[in-house]
Amino acid sequence: MIIERATEADLDAIVELERHSFPRPWPRSTFETELAAPQSRLEVGRLGGVIVGFVNYWLVADELHIHSITTHPDHRRAGLGTQLLDHMLAAGRAVGATLATLEVRAGNAPAIALYTRAGFTTVHTRPRYYQDNHEDALIMTMPLLAS
Ligand SMILES: CC(C)(COP(=O)(O)OP(=O)(O)OC[C@H]1O[C@@H](n2cnc3c(N)ncnc32)[C@H](O)[C@@H]1OP(=O)(O)O)[C@@H](O)C(=O)NCCC(=O)NCCS
């Protein structure tokens, strides 16, 4: 999989993937904002030119904030999520970030397993945080050691 910066031309595919992956998908306007924001990176993963995943993260001060990671349902459990996550961690290290942080639904077992395997731990729980189903939010972090 090749991972590269998204462009306006990728937004349809990103929005489509988002719709298939999240109970409360972000609207297109959110991705347009992320594409333009200087601290934000919106990147896609392509297999044979076809978008099979995307990530959105912020590089703020000395932290990497992971906002979204998604792989296409037809391509899950094939290592693409790990590749996308490793890519974000490397991007954080490359700019000197010392901490990676993210928020995840407590019931999102696949994502929590992915993050835990990478070295993230839960440092805080926000009870009944999500308005749609009152699910808890977990705040997970991981130190980014230079490598
Ligand atoms: C979370 C997500 C990105 C994982 O992507 P993926 O391409 O399947 O990830 P990988 O193939 O690299 O899986 C890495 C590891 O994560 C864990 N994992 C992934 N999916 C899992 C599942 N359904 N159940 C349990 N563990 C899972 C496993 O430890 C897996 O390693 P293994 O396959 O060797 O057992 C994908 O399921 C997804 O897009 N989900 C919808 C969007 C989402 O919830 N994103 C996270 C919140 S922003």
The ligand as an SDF file (V2000), in Angstrom:
LIG
                    3D

 48 50  0  0  0  0  0  0  0  0999 V2000
   -9.6600   -0.5140   13.2060 C   0  0  0  0  0  0  0  0  0  0  0  0
   -9.2660   -0.7750   11.7530 C   0  0  0  0  0  0  0  0  0  0  0  0
   -8.6170    0.4860   11.1800 C   0  0  0  0  0  0  0  0  0  0  0  0
   -8.2320   -1.9190   11.7370 C   0  0  0  0  0  0  0  0  0  0  0  0
   -7.7930   -2.0510   10.3890 O   0  0  0  0  0  0  0  0  0  0  0  0
   -7.1950   -3.4170    9.7820 P   0  0  0  0  0  0  0  0  0  0  0  0
   -6.7520   -3.0750    8.4020 O   0  0  0  0  0  0  0  0  0  0  0  0
   -8.1470   -4.5260    9.9740 O   0  0  0  0  0  0  0  0  0  0  0  0
   -5.9430   -3.6180   10.7620 O   0  0  0  0  0  0  0  0  0  0  0  0
   -4.8340   -4.7900   10.7310 P   0  0  0  0  0  0  0  0  0  0  0  0
   -5.1480   -5.8070    9.7080 O   0  0  0  0  0  0  0  0  0  0  0  0
   -3.5060   -4.1100   10.6360 O   0  0  0  0  0  0  0  0  0  0  0  0
   -5.0210   -5.4370   12.1760 O   0  0  0  0  0  0  0  0  0  0  0  0
   -4.0130   -5.2770   13.1700 C   0  0  0  0  0  0  0  0  0  0  0  0
   -4.4370   -5.9310   14.4570 C   0  0  0  0  0  0  0  0  0  0  0  0
   -5.5340   -5.2150   15.0410 O   0  0  0  0  0  0  0  0  0  0  0  0
   -6.3680   -6.1790   15.7190 C   0  0  0  0  0  0  0  0  0  0  0  0
   -7.6770   -6.2630   15.0380 N   0  0  0  0  0  0  0  0  0  0  0  0
   -8.0270   -5.7030   13.8490 C   0  0  0  0  0  0  0  0  0  0  0  0
   -9.3100   -6.0040   13.5770 N   0  0  0  0  0  0  0  0  0  0  0  0
   -9.7670   -6.7510   14.6040 C   0  0  0  0  0  0  0  0  0  0  0  0
  -11.0200   -7.3580   14.8930 C   0  0  0  0  0  0  0  0  0  0  0  0
  -12.0760   -7.2620   14.0460 N   0  0  0  0  0  0  0  0  0  0  0  0
  -11.1350   -8.0380   16.0590 N   0  0  0  0  0  0  0  0  0  0  0  0
  -10.1020   -8.1420   16.9080 C   0  0  0  0  0  0  0  0  0  0  0  0
   -8.8660   -7.6110   16.6860 N   0  0  0  0  0  0  0  0  0  0  0  0
   -8.7190   -6.9170   15.5430 C   0  0  0  0  0  0  0  0  0  0  0  0
   -5.6590   -7.5050   15.6300 C   0  0  0  0  0  0  0  0  0  0  0  0
   -4.7470   -7.5750   16.7200 O   0  0  0  0  0  0  0  0  0  0  0  0
   -4.9250   -7.3400   14.3270 C   0  0  0  0  0  0  0  0  0  0  0  0
   -3.8270   -8.2130   14.2030 O   0  0  0  0  0  0  0  0  0  0  0  0
   -4.0720   -9.7080   13.5920 P   0  0  0  0  0  0  0  0  0  0  0  0
   -4.9180   -9.5800   12.3490 O   0  0  0  0  0  0  0  0  0  0  0  0
   -2.6750  -10.1810   13.3210 O   0  0  0  0  0  0  0  0  0  0  0  0
   -4.7680  -10.4540   14.6900 O   0  0  0  0  0  0  0  0  0  0  0  0
  -10.4940   -1.2210   10.8930 C   0  0  0  0  0  0  0  0  0  0  0  0
  -11.1750   -2.2610   11.5720 O   0  0  0  0  0  0  0  0  0  0  0  0
  -11.4860   -0.1010   10.6040 C   0  0  0  0  0  0  0  0  0  0  0  0
  -11.3160    0.6500    9.6250 O   0  0  0  0  0  0  0  0  0  0  0  0
  -12.5310    0.0020   11.4350 N   0  0  0  0  0  0  0  0  0  0  0  0
  -13.5880    1.0190   11.2110 C   0  0  0  0  0  0  0  0  0  0  0  0
  -13.0670    2.4020   11.5010 C   0  0  0  0  0  0  0  0  0  0  0  0
  -12.6270    2.5440   12.9400 C   0  0  0  0  0  0  0  0  0  0  0  0
  -13.3110    2.1390   13.8750 O   0  0  0  0  0  0  0  0  0  0  0  0
  -11.4300    3.1770   13.1470 N   0  0  0  0  0  0  0  0  0  0  0  0
  -10.8670    3.4020   14.4610 C   0  0  0  0  0  0  0  0  0  0  0  0
  -11.4530    4.5320   15.1760 C   0  0  0  0  0  0  0  0  0  0  0  0
  -10.9100    6.0840   14.5050 S   0  0  0  0  0  0  0  0  0  0  0  0
  1  2  1  0
  2  3  1  0
  2  4  1  0
  2 36  1  0
  4  5  1  0
  5  6  1  0
  6  7  2  0
  6  8  1  0
  6  9  1  0
  9 10  1  0
 10 11  2  0
 10 12  1  0
 10 13  1  0
 13 14  1  0
 14 15  1  0
 15 16  1  0
 15 30  1  0
 16 17  1  0
 17 18  1  0
 17 28  1  0
 18 19  1  0
 18 27  1  0
 19 20  2  0
 20 21  1  0
 21 22  1  0
 21 27  2  0
 22 23  1  0
 22 24  2  0
 24 25  1  0
 25 26  2  0
 26 27  1  0
 28 29  1  0
 28 30  1  0
 30 31  1  0
 31 32  1  0
 32 33  2  0
 32 34  1  0
 32 35  1  0
 36 37  1  0
 36 38  1  0
 38 39  2  0
 38 40  1  0
 40 41  1  0
 41 42  1  0
 42 43  1  0
 43 44  2  0
 43 45  1  0
 45 46  1  0
 46 47  1  0
 47 48  1  0
M  END
$$$$
